[in-house]
Amino acid sequence: MYKETALKTARQMRLNGVNTRLPPVLWYAVIMGAAVSVLVLLLVRARPMAHFVLASISTFFLGVILFVILALDAPLRGPEGLSSKPYEELWEQQMAWDELRG
């Protein structure tokens, strides 16, 4: 009985996670932060090579941050999302145990 309740609870938590999204306020903050970062980068006076290196590093980290936010916005979807394989295996084990008992 405990395992069935745990399975139902885990399933419900997983379904709730699918529908959860990051709030739009966070996206506005990220977009404004990226815009300010790019604007400050454009205002910096430096030699062309130093400016290129600074812009490259800034762009790389901005891209990584956006990727992480996008990945966390939908953690259960896409190729980097969680798999349903553990739930399927648990279900098969539970059903096999019930069939052997009956």
N, C-alpha and C positions, 0 to 999 in steps of 0.2 A: 504494500500500500504506500509506503514511504517513497519508493522509487517512482511510482506512478505520479504521485504529487510533485516530486522533484522534476520529473520530465515535463509535466504540465506547466510548472512554474518557469522552467528554463525556456520552454517554447513560447510562453507569453512574453517573457523578457526579450526574446529574440524578435518577436513580431513587433513589439513596441519600439525596438531599436531601428527597425526598418523604416518606420514612419517618422522618426525623429529627425529634424533638420536643424541646422544652425540658424539662429535668428538673423533677419535682414540687417539689423543694426550692426552686427559683426561684419557683414559684407561691406557696409558703408564705411566702417572704420578701416577696413583693409584697403579699400579702393582709395580713400582719402590719404591714408598713410603712404601708399605706393605713389600717388600723385605728388605728394609733398617731397618724397624721397627723390623722385625723378627731377622735380623742379630744383631742388637744392643741388643735385648733381649737375644740372645745366648751368647753374650760377657760379660754380667753382671755376676759377681761372687757374689753369695748370698747363704744363707742356702737353702736347698732343698724346704722347705715349703714356704719360702718367694719367691723363684724363681717360684714356682708353682702358687702362688697367683698373682704375677706380670704377668706371662704368661697368666693366665686365664683372668685377666682384660683386658690385651692388645688384646687378641684374641677375646674377646666379643665385644669390641669397633670396632675392625677392621671388624668383621662380620656385625655389625650394619651399619657401613659406606658403606660397599659393598652392603648390601641390599637396602639402601636408594638410592645409585647411580643406581642400577639395576631397582628399581621401578621408578625412575625419567627418566631413559632412554626410557622407554616405558610406559608413564603414562596412555594411553588410552586402554591398552591391559591387559589381565590377570584378575584374581579375584579381585585384588586391584585397577583395572583401573576404569575409569569413565563409567557410565552406559549411554545407549542411551535412557533410559526411559523418561527423560524430553523432549527430542526431539520428541519422538513418541507421547507423550501426547499433546504437542503443535501442532503437525501435525494433530492429530485427532480433536482437538478443532477447528483448522483453517478450516479443511475440513467440519466439521459439520456446521460451520457458513456459509460457502459457499453453502452448500446444502439447508439450510433453506432459504437463500436469493433467490436461483434459483427456 
